[in-house]
Amino acid sequence: MDFHLGNRLHSIIIADILGVPNIGIQKFGSKIDNYLQKTGVLPQERRVDVLGEIGLDRMEKIFTQYQRPEAFIRNESEQVKKCLEIIGQ
């Protein structure tokens, strides 16, 4: 896949894990919006309101500037491992 458009949070998360440039389609303040803000990777560009216009220039910008959110994914993974260790004690 070269580019992903999704309206489900986990489809955006999987695209990020795989390093696929993506746009989340949901309203401001939604789960997708919050997630995109947390990643810090083009959060405004990567969120579009339902029925909002997605211009070709926007898609090109994301496609050329997107970088897999390595630090964010690493941090989330470390936090999950810590929680699982605590649960396993």
C-alpha positions as CSV (number, residue, x, y, z in Angstrom):
1,M,0.0,0.0,0.0
2,D,1.4,3.4,-0.9
3,F,-1.2,5.6,0.9
4,H,-4.0,5.0,3.3
5,L,-7.3,6.9,3.9
6,G,-9.1,5.6,7.0
7,N,-12.0,6.5,9.2
8,R,-11.1,3.9,11.9
9,L,-8.5,4.6,14.5
10,H,-6.8,1.2,14.3
11,S,-6.4,1.4,10.5
12,I,-4.4,4.6,11.1
13,I,-2.3,3.0,13.8
14,I,-1.5,0.0,11.6
15,A,-0.6,2.3,8.7
16,D,1.8,4.2,11.1
17,I,3.3,0.9,12.3
18,L,3.9,-0.1,8.7
19,G,5.2,3.3,7.8
20,V,2.5,4.0,5.2
21,P,1.5,7.7,4.8
22,N,-2.1,8.2,5.8
23,I,-5.0,10.5,6.4
24,G,-7.6,10.0,9.2
25,I,-11.1,10.9,8.4
26,Q,-13.0,12.1,11.5
27,K,-14.0,15.3,13.2
28,F,-11.8,17.5,15.3
29,G,-11.4,16.1,18.8
30,S,-12.1,12.5,17.7
31,K,-10.0,9.5,18.6
32,I,-8.2,9.8,15.3
33,D,-7.5,13.5,15.9
34,N,-6.2,12.8,19.4
35,Y,-3.9,10.0,18.1
36,L,-2.5,12.1,15.3
37,Q,-1.8,15.0,17.8
38,K,0.1,12.5,20.0
39,T,2.3,11.2,17.2
40,G,3.4,14.7,16.2
41,V,3.7,13.7,12.6
42,L,1.8,16.2,10.4
43,P,-1.2,16.1,12.7
44,Q,-3.2,18.9,11.0
45,E,-2.5,17.7,7.5
46,R,-3.3,14.1,8.3
47,R,-6.8,14.8,9.7
48,V,-9.8,15.6,7.5
49,D,-13.4,16.1,8.6
50,V,-16.0,13.6,7.3
51,L,-17.1,14.8,3.9
52,G,-14.2,17.3,3.9
53,E,-12.2,18.0,0.8
54,I,-8.9,16.1,0.4
55,G,-6.9,18.0,-2.2
56,L,-4.2,16.4,-4.3
57,D,-1.7,19.0,-3.0
58,R,-2.4,17.8,0.6
59,M,-1.9,14.2,-0.3
60,E,1.4,15.0,-2.1
61,K,2.6,16.9,1.0
62,I,1.8,14.0,3.3
63,F,3.3,11.5,0.8
64,T,6.6,13.4,0.6
65,Q,6.9,14.6,4.2
66,Y,5.5,11.7,6.2
67,Q,7.9,9.8,8.4
68,R,7.0,6.8,10.4
69,P,6.5,8.1,14.0
70,E,9.5,6.0,15.4
71,A,9.9,7.7,18.8
72,F,6.1,7.7,19.4
73,I,5.8,4.0,18.6
74,R,8.9,3.1,20.6
75,N,7.6,5.0,23.6
76,E,4.1,3.4,23.4
77,S,5.7,-0.1,23.1
78,E,7.9,0.5,26.2
79,Q,4.9,1.7,28.2
80,V,2.9,-1.4,27.3
81,K,5.8,-3.6,28.3
82,K,6.0,-1.9,31.7
83,C,2.3,-2.3,32.3
84,L,2.4,-6.0,31.3
85,E,5.4,-6.5,33.7
86,I,3.3,-5.0,36.6
87,I,0.3,-7.1,35.7
88,G,2.5,-10.2,35.6
89,Q,3.9,-9.7,39.1
